[in-house]
Amino acid sequence: MPLASIALLCLVIAVPDGDTLRARCGHAGKAQPVTVRLSAVDAPERAQPYGRRARQALAGLVHRKEVELACVDTDRYGRRVCKVMVAPASAPAGPRTLDAGLSLVSTGMAWWYTGFAWQQSPQERGQYEFAQAEAKAKRAGLWRDARPVPPWRWRQTAPRSD
């Protein structure tokens, strides 16, 4: 069962990787910086295949745009875990109806992170599952690789730079 979420209206100021953004939330003069981890997705790490493309895809969706955050958790790094909604490029002044995480999964720029599916509604789980199956069937993005390695496995095998 998904957790109750807290909705915030924010301006995205940076996109460090394919599933993280930095935003300013609140009114001018009183805006608070917030680091956000997209809920229920895991994008390739920057050094991993498709890592840079995933960051570029997320930046193209949200950078310097107003987003609505529906936050459901805080991760171990202190980032808010949120569903990120933005106005689509086809209607930039319109309502924020585009789910950035779902868009990344649909285009093969991120995995649906099923370990956190409990934070989603049944409808969202169905949408994400379908989007990932479609991206995989179309060999979109990271699914072009014969055997793409999800970030949660790649992090365990990646060489450490100490």
C-alpha positions as CSV (number, residue, x, y, z in Angstrom):
1,M,0.0,0.0,0.0
2,P,1.5,3.4,-1.0
3,L,2.3,5.9,1.7
4,A,0.5,9.2,2.0
5,S,2.5,11.8,0.0
6,I,3.4,15.4,0.7
7,A,2.9,17.6,-2.4
8,L,5.5,20.4,-3.1
9,L,5.8,22.8,-5.9
10,C,9.4,23.4,-6.9
11,L,11.8,24.7,-9.5
12,V,14.4,22.2,-10.7
13,I,17.9,23.8,-10.6
14,A,20.1,20.8,-11.3
15,V,20.1,17.2,-12.5
16,P,23.1,15.3,-11.3
17,D,22.1,11.9,-12.7
18,G,19.3,10.0,-14.3
19,D,17.2,9.5,-11.2
20,T,18.1,12.5,-9.0
21,L,17.4,16.2,-9.1
22,R,17.9,19.3,-7.0
23,A,15.1,21.8,-6.7
24,R,14.1,24.9,-4.8
25,C,10.7,24.6,-3.1
26,G,8.6,27.3,-1.7
27,H,8.1,31.0,-2.2
28,A,10.8,33.4,-3.5
29,G,13.0,34.5,-0.7
30,K,12.0,31.5,1.4
31,A,12.7,28.8,-1.0
32,Q,14.3,25.7,0.5
33,P,16.8,23.5,-1.4
34,V,15.7,19.9,-1.8
35,T,17.5,16.9,-3.3
36,V,15.0,14.4,-4.8
37,R,15.3,10.8,-5.8
38,L,12.7,9.7,-8.3
39,S,10.4,7.1,-6.8
40,A,10.3,3.6,-8.1
41,V,12.9,4.0,-10.8
42,D,16.6,3.3,-11.0
43,A,18.6,4.9,-13.8
44,P,22.1,3.7,-14.9
45,E,25.0,5.1,-13.0
46,R,26.9,7.9,-14.7
47,A,29.9,5.5,-15.5
48,Q,27.5,2.8,-16.7
49,P,26.3,2.4,-20.3
50,Y,23.3,4.8,-20.9
51,G,24.2,6.7,-17.6
52,R,24.8,10.0,-19.4
53,R,21.9,9.6,-21.7
54,A,19.6,8.9,-18.7
55,R,20.8,12.1,-17.0
56,Q,20.3,14.0,-20.3
57,A,16.8,12.6,-20.7
58,L,15.8,13.6,-17.1
59,A,17.3,17.0,-17.6
60,G,15.4,17.5,-20.8
61,L,12.1,16.7,-19.0
62,V,12.6,18.8,-15.8
63,H,15.6,21.2,-15.7
64,R,14.6,24.8,-15.1
65,K,11.0,23.8,-15.0
66,E,8.4,23.9,-12.2
67,V,7.6,20.4,-11.0
68,E,5.1,19.0,-8.5
69,L,6.7,16.5,-6.1
70,A,4.6,13.9,-4.4
71,C,7.0,12.7,-1.8
72,V,6.6,9.3,-0.1
73,D,9.8,8.7,1.8
74,T,13.3,9.9,2.6
75,D,16.2,7.6,1.6
76,R,19.3,6.7,3.6
77,Y,21.2,9.7,2.0
78,G,18.6,12.2,3.2
79,R,17.0,12.7,-0.3
80,R,13.3,13.0,-0.6
81,V,11.8,10.1,-2.6
82,C,9.1,11.5,-4.8
83,K,7.0,11.1,-7.9
84,V,7.9,14.0,-10.1
85,M,5.2,15.6,-12.3
86,V,6.0,18.2,-15.0
87,A,4.1,19.9,-17.8
88,P,4.8,18.0,-21.1
89,A,6.9,19.8,-23.7
90,S,3.9,19.9,-26.0
91,A,2.1,22.1,-23.5
92,P,4.7,23.8,-21.3
93,A,2.3,26.2,-19.8
94,G,-0.3,23.5,-19.1
95,P,-0.9,21.3,-16.1
96,R,1.8,19.1,-14.8
97,T,0.6,15.7,-16.1
98,L,3.8,14.0,-17.2
99,D,5.3,11.5,-14.7
100,A,9.1,12.0,-15.2
101,G,9.9,8.5,-13.8
102,L,7.3,6.8,-16.0
103,S,8.7,8.7,-19.0
104,L,12.3,7.4,-18.3
105,V,11.0,3.8,-18.0
106,S,9.0,4.2,-21.2
107,T,12.0,5.4,-23.2
108,G,14.4,2.8,-21.8
109,M,16.4,5.3,-19.8
110,A,15.6,3.7,-16.4
111,W,14.4,0.4,-14.8
112,W,11.2,0.2,-12.9
113,Y,12.6,-0.5,-9.4
114,T,10.1,-3.2,-8.3
115,G,11.7,-3.3,-4.8
116,F,9.9,0.0,-4.2
117,A,6.7,-0.7,-6.0
118,W,4.9,-0.8,-2.6
119,Q,5.2,3.0,-2.7
120,Q,3.0,3.1,-5.8
121,S,-0.7,2.7,-6.2
122,P,-1.9,-0.4,-8.1
123,Q,-2.6,1.8,-11.1
124,E,1.0,3.2,-11.1
125,R,2.5,-0.3,-10.7
126,G,0.5,-1.4,-13.8
127,Q,1.6,1.6,-15.8
128,Y,5.3,1.1,-14.9
129,E,5.2,-2.6,-15.5
130,F,3.6,-2.1,-18.9
131,A,6.0,0.8,-19.8
132,Q,9.0,-1.4,-19.0
133,A,7.7,-4.4,-21.0
134,E,7.0,-2.1,-24.0
135,A,10.5,-0.5,-23.8
136,K,12.1,-3.9,-23.6
137,A,10.0,-5.3,-26.5
138,K,11.0,-2.3,-28.6
139,R,14.6,-2.5,-27.5
140,A,14.5,1.2,-26.5
141,G,17.4,2.8,-24.8
142,L,19.3,0.5,-22.4
143,W,17.3,-2.4,-23.7
144,R,19.3,-2.3,-26.9
145,D,22.1,-4.1,-25.0
146,A,21.9,-7.8,-25.2
147,R,22.0,-8.1,-21.4
148,P,21.7,-4.7,-19.7
149,V,22.9,-4.7,-16.1
150,P,20.6,-2.9,-13.6
151,P,22.3,-0.3,-11.4
152,W,21.7,-2.2,-8.2
153,R,23.8,-5.1,-9.6
154,W,26.3,-2.9,-11.4
155,R,27.1,-1.1,-8.1
156,Q,28.1,-4.4,-6.5
157,T,30.6,-5.3,-9.3
158,A,31.9,-1.9,-10.3
159,P,35.6,-1.2,-9.5
160,R,36.1,1.1,-6.6
161,S,38.1,4.3,-7.0
162,D,39.7,4.8,-3.6
